[in-house]
Every structure is written in structure tokens, then in C-alpha cells.
Amino acid sequence: MDIDFPFEKNLTIEAFIEEGKQARVYLTYNFPIDETVDSAALINNIETKAKVILSHNGIDEILILKRDNSRYPMLYYQSNTIIGTENTSYNLEVISNNKNYYAQSTMPNKHAITEFIFDSLSVKNENERDLYVTIENFTPNQTSYFNILIKDPTQSNKFTSTNRGLFTNSTATENDFTAYVNYPTTDNKSSFIIGDTIYLQLQSITKNEYEFWKSINGDITHLVDIKGIDEEISSNVENAFGFFGARNVLSYTIIIK
């Protein structure tokens, strides 16, 4: 006997703004797990008819639809006038199918990496290195939230969150602290090799974005990777699943030594 379960399409919002860059807002709808998932279905689940408004310091801007074929969803909404600024608050409103969705986010301070440490004590081969980074901690009494991403040109042309890449400074009491960096679990490579050139991003993120990704699956930081959701997932978007985050990003080029 076939049983039909009721299914309601709900909006998913992935939105962020980085310092010095325009805001990006990705809108998609969920679909039933028994539905055939092909390229047409994926495209049809992208919301392209919404009205997206970003507000900041009394300025309201309607975001325009853009395309980026390097990722899914390839269609997204982008600001033009409003650019990310440190310690600034932003309000997001999405109007879709006669429903309104709201979120607010404040960009945190940036925390720079002050030292890269290459360690050989626990590696299996003499040409391998473990990588640690020392991060400045100018607010040891205030919890800050981070995400580390790396890009290895020999493995991928995209930045990917590292395994255990989400962390806080909650246990740090000094003016700096050390974090371990390793490869994303999706990469075929599992260690840093002497002579490799690696690109690294240190993202200072909001508590809301940190809690969202941690509540999904620890270190998975891309909505398309989600295998399932439950009622305990954290979201700072009113009436929708997802998050609106403000990020402060510093980029580094590293030669493994």
C-alpha cells in the first residue's frame, strides 16, 4: 500500500556579506527525498522571483539577480551599493510567495594569523608536515568564532572548510592562541607536503553562522552537502531555514616548509 505523506516546500536562505564585498543571498526550496533529482529539478528549486532587501544605516537596497556557474545554486542575489564594513549591522528582508523572512547580522572584528608552525613530530613520512596557526586574541574575555578554509591547487580550485575548521577562542586566556589545520575530509590528500603552496582563509564569523553549521554537521559548511535536517538546527532567519552571516576574511598564501 502506498502512503502519501504531506510535503510543504520551504525556503532555504544562505546569505552572507564580507568586509569590502557585496552581499550574496542564495535562495532555494527543499524537495522530497523520493523525488528524482536531476539538473532540471535543481534549477527549478532555485527561487529567482523574490524581492530581496538589504538595509544598513538607513539605506535600503534591492538586490539584483546574478549568476555564478562555479557553484550551486548558480543564481543568487547581490548588493551593489552596500559593501561589508567591520562592526556594522545589516538587516535582510526576503519577500517570496507573499511571505516575509527577516534576519540581522553584525560583522565581527578580524583576527589575524601571526605565525604558521610546521611540525614533523607526528607525521608518518619525513616530507610531510602538520600545520598549526597562531591567531591573535585581542578580546580574550569575549568569545569569537572562526572558520578556516584552504585551497590546494593540486586538489581543487575552490576553498573548502577544513576538517574541524569551525572553532572558538572560548578556552584561550592569552593574547593569542593556536589552532590545528588539516585537510578537508573531501580531499584525496590527507597531509601537507614540503614545497606545496596552499591558500588559506581565516574567517571571523558571527555566533549565528557558527551555531548554524555546527548544528548541522560540525564542519560541513555548504548547504548542498546537507544530508538531512531536524528541528534542532539553529537559524537566525525568521520563518525560514538557513542563516544570514557577516564575515571578516583574511587570506594567506603558504609554502609548506
C-alpha positions in Angstrom: 0.0 0.0 0.0 1.3 3.4 -1.0 1.1 6.1 1.6 1.3 9.7 0.6 2.9 12.0 3.2 2.1 15.7 3.1 5.0 17.8 1.8 5.4 21.5 2.0 8.0 23.4 0.1 10.0 25.7 2.4 12.5 28.4 1.6 16.2 28.0 2.5 18.3 31.1 2.8 22.1 31.2 2.7 23.2 34.8 2.9 26.4 36.5 3.8 28.4 39.7 3.5 32.1 40.0 3.8 34.3 43.1 4.5 34.9 45.1 1.3 32.5 42.9 -0.7 28.8 42.9 -1.7 26.3 40.8 0.0 25.2 37.5 -1.6 21.9 35.8 -1.0 21.1 32.3 -2.2 17.5 31.1 -2.1 16.4 27.5 -2.7 13.5 25.3 -1.9 13.6 21.9 -0.3 12.2 18.9 -2.2 11.0 15.4 -1.1 13.7 12.7 -0.7 11.8 10.4 -3.1 11.8 13.0 -5.9 14.1 12.4 -8.8 17.0 14.9 -8.5 18.4 15.9 -11.9 19.7 19.2 -13.2 16.2 20.4 -14.1 14.9 19.7 -10.6 17.8 21.5 -9.0 17.3 24.6 -11.2 13.6 24.6 -10.5 14.3 24.7 -6.8 16.1 28.0 -7.0 14.0 31.0 -6.1 14.5 33.7 -8.7 11.4 35.8 -8.3 11.9 37.0 -4.8 12.3 40.6 -3.6 15.5 40.8 -1.5 16.2 44.0 0.5 19.4 44.7 2.4 19.4 47.6 4.9 22.2 49.4 6.6 22.5 52.8 8.3 19.1 54.0 6.9 20.0 52.8 3.3 17.7 50.2 1.7 18.9 48.4 -1.4 17.0 45.9 -3.5 19.4 43.2 -4.6 19.7 42.1 -8.2 19.9 38.6 -9.6 23.3 37.3 -10.7 24.9 34.1 -12.0 27.9 32.2 -10.8 28.3 28.8 -12.6 31.1 27.7 -10.2 28.6 26.5 -7.5 25.0 25.5 -6.8 22.8 27.4 -6.7 24.3 29.3 -9.6 21.7 32.1 -9.4 21.9 34.5 -6.4 21.0 38.0 -5.3 23.8 40.6 -4.9 24.0 44.0 -3.5 25.7 46.8 -5.5 25.9 49.9 -3.2 26.1 48.3 0.2 29.6 46.9 0.9 30.6 44.9 4.0 32.2 47.0 6.8 33.7 45.9 10.1 31.5 46.3 13.2 28.5 47.3 11.1 25.0 45.8 11.4 22.8 44.7 8.4 19.2 43.8 8.1 17.9 41.4 5.5 14.4 41.0 4.2 13.3 38.4 1.7 9.8 38.6 0.2 8.8 35.4 -1.6 5.3 34.0 -2.4 3.6 36.6 -0.2 5.8 35.6 2.8 8.3 37.7 4.5 11.6 36.5 6.0 13.9 38.6 8.2 17.4 38.3 9.6 20.0 40.6 11.1 23.8 40.3 11.4 26.7 42.3 12.6 30.2 42.0 11.2 32.8 40.9 13.8 36.4 42.2 14.1 39.0 40.5 12.1 41.7 38.3 13.9 44.9 37.9 12.0 47.2 34.9 11.9 50.5 35.9 13.4 52.5 32.7 12.9 52.5 29.5 10.8 54.0 26.5 12.6 55.2 23.4 10.6 55.6 20.4 12.8 57.1 17.0 11.9 56.7 15.1 15.3 53.6 13.2 14.5 53.8 12.7 10.7 54.3 9.3 9.0 56.7 10.5 6.3 59.7 12.8 6.5 58.3 15.0 3.7 55.0 15.6 5.5 54.2 18.4 8.0 51.4 19.2 10.4 50.3 22.8 10.3 49.3 25.0 13.2 48.4 28.6 13.2 48.7 31.2 15.9 45.8 33.6 15.9 45.7 37.0 17.7 43.2 37.1 20.5 42.7 40.8 21.4 39.4 40.1 23.2 40.2 37.1 25.5 37.2 37.8 27.6 34.8 37.8 24.7 34.0 34.7 22.6 34.9 34.9 19.0 34.0 32.5 16.2 36.1 31.2 13.3 36.2 29.1 10.2 39.3 28.0 8.4 39.2 27.1 4.7 42.0 26.0 2.5 42.6 25.6 -1.3 45.2 23.3 -2.7 45.5 24.0 -6.4 46.5 20.3 -7.0 43.2 19.2 -5.5 40.6 21.8 -6.2 40.0 25.3 -7.4 37.7 26.1 -4.5 38.2 27.0 -0.9 36.8 24.2 1.4 36.3 24.3 5.1 38.9 22.1 6.8 38.1 19.1 9.0 37.4 20.6 12.5 37.7 24.0 10.8 35.0 25.6 13.0 36.2 26.7 16.4 36.1 29.5 19.0 38.6 31.2 21.3 36.5 30.2 24.4 39.3 28.3 26.1 42.0 30.9 25.3 43.1 33.3 28.1 46.1 34.9 26.5 46.5 37.5 23.7 46.9 34.7 21.1 46.0 31.0 20.7 47.0 28.1 18.5 44.7 26.1 16.2 45.4 22.9 14.2 44.8 23.0 10.5 44.2 19.9 8.4 42.8 18.9 5.0 39.1 18.8 4.3 37.7 15.3 4.5 36.6 15.6 0.9 40.1 15.8 -0.4 42.1 12.8 -1.6 45.1 14.2 0.1 45.5 13.9 3.8 48.7 15.8 4.7 50.7 18.9 3.9 53.8 18.1 1.8 57.0 20.1 1.9 57.1 22.5 -1.0 53.4 22.6 -1.5 51.7 26.0 -2.0 48.5 26.3 0.0 46.0 29.1 0.1 44.3 29.7 3.4 41.4 31.8 4.6 40.7 32.7 8.2 37.1 33.8 8.5 35.9 35.6 11.6 32.2 34.8 11.6 29.1 35.5 13.7 27.9 33.3 16.5 24.7 32.7 14.5 26.6 31.3 11.5 28.9 29.2 13.7 25.9 27.7 15.5 24.1 27.0 12.3 26.9 25.0 10.7 27.8 23.2 14.0 24.2 22.2 14.5 24.1 20.6 11.0 27.2 18.5 11.0 30.2 20.1 12.8 32.4 21.1 9.9 30.2 20.9 6.8 29.8 24.5 5.6 28.0 24.3 2.3 24.2 23.9 2.1 24.4 21.5 -0.8 26.2 19.0 1.4 23.4 18.6 3.9 22.2 15.0 4.2 19.2 15.7 6.5 17.8 18.3 8.9 15.9 18.2 12.2 14.2 20.6 14.5 17.3 21.3 16.5 19.2 23.2 13.7 20.0 26.7 14.7 18.9 29.6 12.4 18.8 33.3 12.7 16.4 33.8 9.8 12.8 34.4 11.0 10.3 32.0 9.3 12.9 30.1 7.2 15.7 27.6 7.4 19.3 29.0 6.9 21.4 31.8 8.1 22.5 35.4 7.4 26.1 36.0 8.4 28.6 38.8 8.3 32.2 37.7 7.8 35.6 39.2 8.2 38.1 37.3 6.0 41.8 37.4 5.8 43.7 35.4 3.1 47.2 33.9 3.2 49.5 32.1 0.8 51.6 29.4 2.5 54.6 27.4 1.2 54.9 24.3 3.4 58.4 24.1 5.0 
